[in-house]
Amino acid sequence: MPHIIVEYSQSLEAQIPQLLPDMHEALVEQGVERARLKTRATLLNHAVVGDKGLNGQMLHATLLILAGRDGPTKKKFGDALHTVMKETVSPECAVTLEIRDMDPDTYYL
């Protein structure tokens, strides 16, 4: 049930085919069941990034997980994903990650 959703600027297109499996595997290594994990990316054709404007690079991931995991578990997941992201792109790229809880009453399998 966990979802990794990645948004990225055009200049990062070449890194995405390796980034997605690496992020997927990073969560598996943290104990997430591979068969339930979904990882995907969306290219942002237009993005204004900080003071770099349209020339800036950005990589943002949202991890969606069912509510109920404690803070240390979320941090463990976030640290693993953020590390992979930072290792994949140049230091000039704005890299961010957000973890959101999904309400099990409104998430359908």
N, C-alpha and C positions, 0 to 999 in steps of 0.2 A: 503494500500500500504506500510506502514512501515514494514521493515524487521529487526529482531534482529537475528544476526548470532553469535553464541558463539563457541569459540574454547577452548578446555581444555585439560590438561594433564591427563594421566590415573589415577593418584591417586585421582582425583576429581569425578570419575565416580558415586559414591554413592550420591553425592550432586545434580547432574544434574536433576533427575526427579522432584525435588522440585524447583530448581533454575529457570527452564524455565517458569513454570506457574507464579512464583513470579515476574519475569521480565516482562512477558506479562501483568500481572495485574498492575504493577507499571506504565506502559505507559497508560493503560486504565484510571488509576486514574489521569493522567495528561491531559486527554481529548482526547486521541487517540481512534478512533472508533474500538471497539473490533473486529468486523466482517472483518475489513481490515488488521488487524495486523497478521504477520506471525513470529513465533519464532522457532528457530531450533538450534541444536548444532552438532558439529563435534568433535569427539575424536581425539586427536593427539597422535598417537602411539609412536612418538619420538619427544622430545622437549628438547632443552638445554636452561636452564633458568639462566641467570646471572652467578654469581659465584657458584651456586648450581649445575650446569651442568645437567646431565641426571636425577639427583635426585630432581631437583627443581620442584615446582608446579607453573602452570600458568593458568590464566583464562583471556581470552580476548573476548570482545564483539565488534561487529561493528553494529551500528544502521544506516540503510539506510532509508532516507526519501526524498520525492520529494523536489526539490529545491524551495525556496521561504519563508521558515520559518526564522524568525529573530534570532539573537544571543541569546537573553534572553529565547526564546522558546526552542532552542537547548540545552541551559544550563540546563533548567528545566528538559528536557527529560534525559539528561546525568546524572544530579545529582540523579534523581530517580533510574535509572538503576545501576549506580555505587554504590549507597548505598546498594541496594539489593545484589549486587555481593560481596561487602566487608563484609556484614553481614553473608553471606552463607559459606565463606571459612575461613581458619585459617589465622592469620596475616602474616605467613611466605609465603603465596601464593602471587605471582606477579599478581596483578589485574589491567587490563587496559581496556580502552573503547575509541572507535573512532566513531565520527558521520560523515557520508558522505552524501552529497547531490546527488540525482539521477536526471538526466536530464529528464524532462517530455517528451521531443521530442524523447527520445530513450528508455523510459520505457514503455513496452506494458502490458496492462491489458487484 
